[in-house]
Amino acid sequence: MIRHTLSFRFKDEVAEEARLAVLAELATFPDRYSAMRNWSLGQNISTRDSTFTHAMSVEFDTNEDLLAYLTADSHERFVRETWRPVIAQQAIVSYEYTERPADIVRRASELSQKPRDRAPYGMEYARIEVPDLPATIDFLQYHVGLQVEAHTDEYAYLRADLEHHSIELISAPQREIGVTTAIGFSVENDDVLAQLQKKVVAAGYQVMELQERQKSFCDSGFAVRDPNGLIVELFTEFQEYAEPPHIEIRPVDLVHPFIATTKFQESLHFYTKVLNFLPSDHIAGSTTFLRCEDRYHHSLALQNNKEHYVAHLCFAMKSLDHVMRMRARALYKGVPIASDIVNHSASTSIAFYMHDRRFGPRFELCDRHRVFTPEEHETHRARKMPADPRNIDVWRPAADDWGRF
Ligand SMILES: [Fe+2]
């Protein structure tokens, strides 16, 4: 850890109001510079040395984080325009230190004082019934970047990264559009799986067996229908490959399903109180983002809607460049882009959405997805954000710009 300390004294002629304004601006720093940890600011109460009137202390994980803060344009502007004109004297000390083992233990025990029921670890796959299996496979290969691992006339498995599969397709010629029928989540171990199963039973839901083929890709597990009838499969030790597919432009992870539901409150209760998902943020009256133990900002989203359907599946690509290359492919082939480049504020991801109803839900391809730190994961308080397009896409200029979603 790096601790950065700043002791300072205002010039005598600086008025109280101006001093308070500078102190208030310093207090906004931890929100502006996300790498800051344990920020504090206070008045000097020492009776031995009153050279300085105030001190600020802040920590960073690495020296690079500290330097990034110090050399940020916004910080340099603050120093030039706000700080230097009012400060008579200052002393800065930055030093590296190793946290004492006893402090690490104490912090860990504080975090674990209220043991929390564990959520599933993270999303692994979606099962989609599609009217045209070969066409869907072509689409997912070319436009999403998945690799086919198994393929019969009845079904196909496609994978993004190491995990056995991210998408299972089922041939359903009787259907007119692709429909997502199940979502699969891995669970950390048998204890967590047993606890989840106990809560599912206690809440009055019926425990079902895993789909027959899925049983052979994991150690143990069970399935349950959520309040919408969507099958949720939970399992341990999902099989994985030794290396990722040899495809340059491909997703690195399937991050979340976005589920539209007519039973919003009931579904929220099911995922948070029965399956222990943690709320990350709410768009008031509309959507709740829920996270799992892999700490992605959301591994599932629920939207209050007049219909139930899995609205989209989100894949994280390796970079924004790869997102743009996939967008270029979609434009080139005339694949409908349901929502073009958006900058999601809550998950800090840039994405676009393709939608051809024959192939199932919208496919969201994003450049990254916010991952909470272990500490944030335990302490984050879900924000309530107004239903304003700028809370979904920070690149919207005004509250009424709903047009292009
Ligand atoms: Fe999404």
Boltz pocket constraint, residues with backbone or C-beta under 6 A from the ligand:
constraints:
  - pocket:
      binder: B
      contacts: [[A, 256], [A, 258], [A, 312], [A, 313], [A, 314], [A, 364]]
      max_distance: 6.0
